[in-house]
Every structure is written in structure tokens, then in C-alpha cells.
Amino acid sequence: MLQKMKSLGIVSAWLLGMSLMVVAQDHSQHQGQGKGKMGGGMMGGGNQQDMQTIHALFAENKKITRTIKNIDKGVETLTESDDPKVQAMIKEHVAAMYKRLANKQPIRMWDPLFAALFKHADKIKMEMTTTAKGIKVVETSDDPYVVKLIQSHAEGVSEFVKEGMSSMHKEHPLPDANPEPKKFLGKGDGVTTCPVTGEPVDKNISAEINGKTVYFCCASCRDAVKKNPELYLKDN
């Protein structure tokens, strides 16, 4: 049971950040605005209490403080408030967002960044720490492109906290698309022939790479392989 509660808490932490960005969208639906744009990804199935909490939370956005820090494989965020009522509203809204995720009701699907995040949600790892005034969340991924999504999302959430309703209709562009895999360029075995040129090696020019001694025909080839060994050397 403890492990289950911990898992729910981690997911809820991620949704805390997600929920702040969707608040404006639901406000527009409630007011009957933006029908064309919003029709492609509205929060269907929400009840009146959910809507009231959303509106109240967004109205109190000035009482929310948020910092973000990009780390090696993701981002570290800290979202807090001095107002106990705002903290309670955040918790209520997070619970509603968790239910929506469990029921496979995606949000803000007209926003390219949100659509991509939901698509790659299974590649995101999250750790949550409750602070005296809010929540600290560390989101990471082993996928370099998902790392960019996580970091872009964190910036977008902070923008909403700072600017409020003025940015409610803004779409968040995707970071650079997945680069195509680089083609293997190796031409030699690094023992008798240079990995870069395929020419006979000079035994006086070598480097320790991935636990092996690799030989080259010249220093320039050695430097090229040291910089991108995966392009010239096979694992076995």
C-alpha cells in the first residue's frame, strides 16, 4: 500500500505542473470562448466542482511562486505558496487531474507540447518531495528528445504562473524534432587500420576509448574518434 501511495504521489506531482497550464483552457470553455481552437482537446467529463477549483486556483496565480532548474536529464521544479488555501486547491486539482489521466482523458491536445508530452509520458521518470510550502519535483528521461519536452514544459508552466490569463491561448511549440540517427562512418578496426580513413595505423598514435587501445593513422583522426566514438567504433 505504501508503494502504491508513493506512485500516486509521483504521478500527481507531474500533473501539478501540467494542471497549471490547462487552467486557462478550461476557463475559456466555461465562458464559451475559443470554440474552434479548443474543440480539438478539451477536458471532457469535468464536473462543476472541478471547474470552480480551476477558476479559483488560476485567480490566485499571483500567490504561487515557482522556480525551475535544468539538470542533466531533465528539470527540477519548486512550486510553492504562502497561502494554505492555495495549497489545498492545488491538491484538489491534482487529484482531479490524476483521475483524468487514469481515465485516458488527455488535456490541451491542440497544444503541440502537451500532445507530445502525453505521447511520451511513459518515458518520464518523476520524484516528488513535499516542502513546507509546496512541492519539489524532479522530472527526468533517458530519451534526449523527451528531456527537451520536459524542460520546455517546465518553462511553459512558469510562464502561466507569471503572466496568468494573458497567455491562456498560447500554443507551446515543440523543441527541435528528433534528429535522425547518425550514420556509422568507421572504415577500420583501430588495430591495423585507422577507424576514420581505413589506412594503416601509426602505432605511436593511440587513445584509450571504451576500455580499449585504439590506433590511428594521424592525430586528427584520433581527435575525431575521441569526440564521437560511436560514429567510428563498434561496441564489440
C-alpha positions in Angstrom: 0.0 0.0 0.0 2.9 2.4 0.8 4.4 1.8 -2.6 1.1 2.4 -4.3 0.6 5.7 -2.4 4.2 6.7 -3.4 3.5 6.0 -7.0 0.3 8.0 -7.0 2.1 10.9 -5.4 4.8 10.9 -8.1 2.2 11.0 -10.9 0.3 13.7 -9.1 3.4 15.8 -8.8 3.9 15.8 -12.6 0.3 16.6 -13.1 0.6 19.6 -10.8 2.8 21.2 -13.4 0.5 20.1 -16.2 -2.6 21.4 -14.5 -1.4 24.9 -14.2 -1.1 25.2 -18.0 -4.6 23.7 -18.6 -6.4 26.0 -16.3 -6.7 28.8 -18.9 -8.1 26.4 -21.5 -10.9 25.3 -19.2 -11.8 28.8 -18.2 -12.3 29.7 -21.9 -14.6 26.7 -22.3 -16.6 27.7 -19.3 -17.0 31.2 -20.8 -18.0 29.8 -24.3 -14.9 31.3 -26.0 -12.3 29.8 -28.4 -14.7 27.1 -29.7 -12.7 26.4 -32.9 -9.3 26.0 -31.2 -10.5 24.3 -28.1 -12.7 21.7 -29.7 -9.7 19.5 -30.6 -8.7 18.7 -27.0 -11.0 19.9 -24.3 -11.2 18.5 -20.8 -14.3 16.4 -21.4 -16.3 14.9 -18.5 -15.3 17.5 -15.8 -17.9 18.4 -13.2 -18.8 21.8 -11.8 -16.7 21.4 -8.7 -13.6 20.8 -10.9 -14.3 24.0 -12.8 -14.8 26.1 -9.7 -11.5 24.8 -8.3 -9.7 25.5 -11.6 -11.0 29.1 -11.8 -10.2 29.8 -8.1 -6.7 28.4 -8.5 -5.9 30.4 -11.6 -7.3 33.6 -10.0 -4.8 33.1 -7.2 -1.8 32.6 -9.6 -0.1 35.6 -8.1 0.2 33.7 -4.8 2.1 30.9 -6.4 5.9 31.0 -6.7 7.8 28.7 -9.0 11.5 28.1 -9.8 13.0 25.8 -12.4 16.5 24.4 -12.8 17.6 22.4 -15.9 19.6 19.3 -14.9 21.5 16.7 -16.9 18.5 14.6 -17.9 15.5 16.8 -17.2 14.4 19.5 -14.8 14.0 20.3 -11.2 11.0 22.5 -10.2 9.8 24.0 -7.0 6.2 25.2 -6.8 5.0 26.8 -3.5 2.6 29.2 -1.9 2.4 31.0 1.4 -1.4 30.7 1.4 -2.7 27.4 2.9 -5.9 27.7 0.9 -4.0 27.8 -2.4 -2.1 24.7 -1.3 -5.4 22.9 -0.6 -6.8 23.9 -4.0 -3.6 22.7 -5.7 -4.0 19.3 -4.0 -7.7 19.1 -5.0 -6.9 19.9 -8.6 -4.1 17.4 -8.8 -6.4 14.7 -7.6 -8.9 15.6 -10.4 -6.1 15.6 -13.0 -4.9 12.1 -11.8 -8.4 10.8 -12.3 -8.5 12.3 -15.8 -5.2 10.6 -16.7 -6.3 7.2 -15.3 -9.5 7.5 -17.5 -7.4 8.4 -20.5 -8.9 11.9 -20.9 -5.9 13.9 -22.3 -5.9 17.7 -21.9 -4.9 20.6 -24.2 -4.3 18.3 -27.1 -4.4 21.3 -29.5 -1.2 22.4 -27.9 1.7 20.7 -29.6 3.8 20.5 -26.5 1.0 18.9 -24.4 0.3 16.4 -27.2 3.9 15.3 -27.3 4.1 15.0 -23.5 1.1 12.7 -23.3 2.6 10.7 -26.2 5.9 10.2 -24.4 4.6 10.1 -20.8 5.8 6.5 -20.3 9.4 7.8 -20.8 9.3 10.3 -18.0 10.6 9.5 -14.5 9.4 11.6 -11.6 10.5 12.1 -8.0 8.5 14.3 -5.6 9.4 15.9 -2.3 6.9 17.7 -0.2 8.2 21.0 1.1 6.9 23.2 3.9 5.0 25.4 1.4 4.6 23.2 -1.7 6.2 20.6 -3.9 9.6 19.9 -5.4 9.6 17.7 -8.5 12.5 16.2 -10.4 11.5 15.0 -13.9 14.0 13.1 -15.9 14.2 10.9 -19.0 16.8 8.7 -20.7 15.4 9.9 -24.1 17.2 13.1 -25.1 14.2 14.5 -27.0 11.9 13.8 -24.1 14.3 15.8 -21.9 13.8 18.7 -24.2 10.0 18.3 -23.8 10.2 18.2 -20.1 12.3 21.3 -19.9 10.1 23.2 -22.4 7.0 22.2 -20.4 8.6 23.5 -17.2 9.2 26.9 -18.8 5.7 27.0 -20.1 4.2 26.3 -16.6 6.3 29.1 -15.2 5.1 31.4 -17.9 1.5 30.8 -16.9 2.2 31.4 -13.2 3.9 34.7 -14.1 1.5 36.0 -16.8 -1.8 34.4 -15.9 -4.8 34.7 -18.3 -2.9 36.9 -20.8 -1.2 33.8 -22.2 -4.2 31.4 -22.0 -4.5 30.9 -25.7 -0.8 30.5 -26.4 0.4 27.3 -28.1 3.7 26.0 -27.0 5.9 24.8 -29.9 7.9 21.6 -29.8 11.6 21.7 -29.2 13.8 20.6 -32.1 12.5 17.5 -33.7 14.2 14.1 -33.1 17.5 14.2 -35.1 17.9 11.3 -37.5 20.4 8.7 -36.2 23.9 9.5 -37.4 25.3 7.1 -39.9 28.2 4.8 -38.9 31.4 6.1 -40.5 34.0 3.7 -39.4 36.4 2.3 -42.0 39.0 0.5 -40.0 39.3 -1.8 -36.9 41.6 0.5 -34.9 44.2 -2.2 -34.6 45.9 -2.4 -38.0 43.7 0.1 -39.9 42.6 3.6 -38.9 38.9 3.8 -37.9 38.5 7.1 -39.8 40.4 6.6 -43.1 41.0 2.8 -43.3 44.7 3.5 -43.8 47.4 1.6 -42.0 47.8 2.9 -38.4 50.8 4.6 -36.8 51.5 2.6 -33.6 52.7 5.8 -32.0 49.3 7.4 -32.2 46.7 5.8 -30.0 44.0 6.5 -27.4 42.1 4.6 -24.7 38.5 4.6 -25.8 35.7 2.5 -24.2 38.3 0.4 -22.4 40.3 -0.5 -25.5 43.5 0.9 -27.0 42.7 2.2 -30.5 45.3 3.1 -33.1 45.1 5.8 -35.8 46.9 7.0 -38.9 47.2 10.6 -37.6 46.4 12.8 -34.6 43.5 14.4 -36.4 41.7 11.1 -36.8 42.4 10.3 -33.1 40.7 13.6 -32.1 37.7 12.9 -34.3 37.1 9.5 -32.8 37.6 10.7 -29.2 34.9 13.3 -29.8 32.3 10.9 -31.4 33.5 7.3 -30.8 30.1 5.8 -31.6 30.5 7.0 -35.2 33.7 5.1 -35.8 33.9 2.3 -33.4 31.7 -0.7 -32.9 30.9 -2.0 -29.4 32.3 -5.4 -30.0 
